[in-house]
């Protein structure tokens, strides 16, 4: 099961990824985690990434895709993987598709969690209030203003990614505002239907 999970920050991707990981016994792959691991392991692409990051630059798409390419060859990813937070742009989506083709792999599905921006912002406001009320410390990026910037960036970059996968008949949308269990069931239904053609061939 090879899956891309799309959705804005706060949509519940982490929760659903954890459930999918448990059900299908496949790893959730975060580009941030993979970058850090590759740098730590001093792999060729990791060293490339480190050189760029040390100068304060953004790691180029081809380097990120190279890190993903290495990671999905690991034993724990033989049965599949969940890509969370990648691809973020159409260029990354195209590079990912090219890399998978070279490995004779393809995605089973791209699932997008559709959520209401106003509801997400309200969640953040409530979370900040609850954190402050309990005497906790609010993270710098966990405030409505910073969150809105992240949300706007997501829509600007990733809306075209959704269109890219829709044109390739891979995109499936799920109501991310539904209860957590209902979202899980909806994703399960999508993944089961995407597996059937392969099983009957």
C-alpha positions, 0 to 999 in steps of 0.5 A, spaced: 500 500 500 503 506 497 499 512 499 500 520 499 496 523 505 494 531 503 491 536 507 493 542 511 496 543 518 491 541 523 487 536 518 488 530 522 494 527 518 498 525 523 492 521 527 490 518 521 497 516 519 498 512 525 492 508 524 494 506 517 501 505 520 498 500 525 493 497 520 497 496 514 504 495 518 507 500 513 511 506 515 509 513 515 514 517 512 515 525 513 520 528 509 523 532 515 524 526 519 527 523 512 532 529 511 535 529 518 536 521 518 539 521 511 544 527 514 545 523 520 547 517 516 551 521 512 548 518 505 550 521 499 544 525 498 544 526 506 551 530 505 548 534 499 542 536 503 547 538 509 551 542 505 545 546 503 542 546 510 548 549 513 548 555 508 541 556 510 538 554 503 532 550 501 533 543 500 532 542 492 527 537 490 531 532 486 535 531 493 529 530 497 526 525 492 533 522 492 532 521 500 525 518 499 528 514 493 533 511 498 528 511 504 523 506 500 528 501 499 528 500 506 526 493 509 520 496 513 517 499 506 517 493 502 510 492 503 508 500 502 509 507 505 505 513 507 508 519 504 505 525 509 507 532 507 510 530 501 509 532 495 508 539 497 509 542 489 507 540 482 514 539 481 515 534 487 509 530 485 512 530 478 519 528 480 516 523 485 512 519 479 518 519 475 522 516 481 517 511 482 516 509 475 524 508 475 523 503 480 516 499 477 512 502 483 506 506 483 501 509 488 495 506 490 492 512 492 492 519 494 487 521 499 486 529 501 483 531 508 478 536 506 477 541 512 474 548 513 479 553 514 475 557 519 474 551 523 481 549 523 483 556 526 478 556 531 481 549 533 488 553 534 484 559 538 481 554 543 488 550 543 492 556 545 486 558 550 486 551 554 494 551 554 494 558 557 489 556 562 493 550 564 499 554 565 502 551 559 507 554 554 504 556 547 509 554 541 511 560 537 508 557 531 501 555 535 498 561 534 492 564 529 496 569 526 502 564 524 497 558 523 494 562 518 500 564 514 502 556 514 494 555 511 495 560 506 502 557 504 499 550 504 493 552 499 498 556 494 502 550 494 498 544 494 492 546 491 495 545 484 498 538 487 491 536 488 489 538 481 495 534 478 493 527 482 486 528 480 488 529 473 491 522 474 485 519 477 489 518 483 486 523 488 480 521 493 477 526 498 475 525 505 471 530 509 476 531 515 471 535 519 468 528 520 469 525 527 476 521 527 473 514 526 469 516 521 475 519 517 478 512 518 473 508 515 472 513 509 480 512 508 479 504 509 474 504 504 478 508 499 484 503 500 480 497 500 477 499 493 484 501 490 486 494 492 481 490 488 483 491 481 490 489 483 487 482 486 483 480 481 488 481 475 
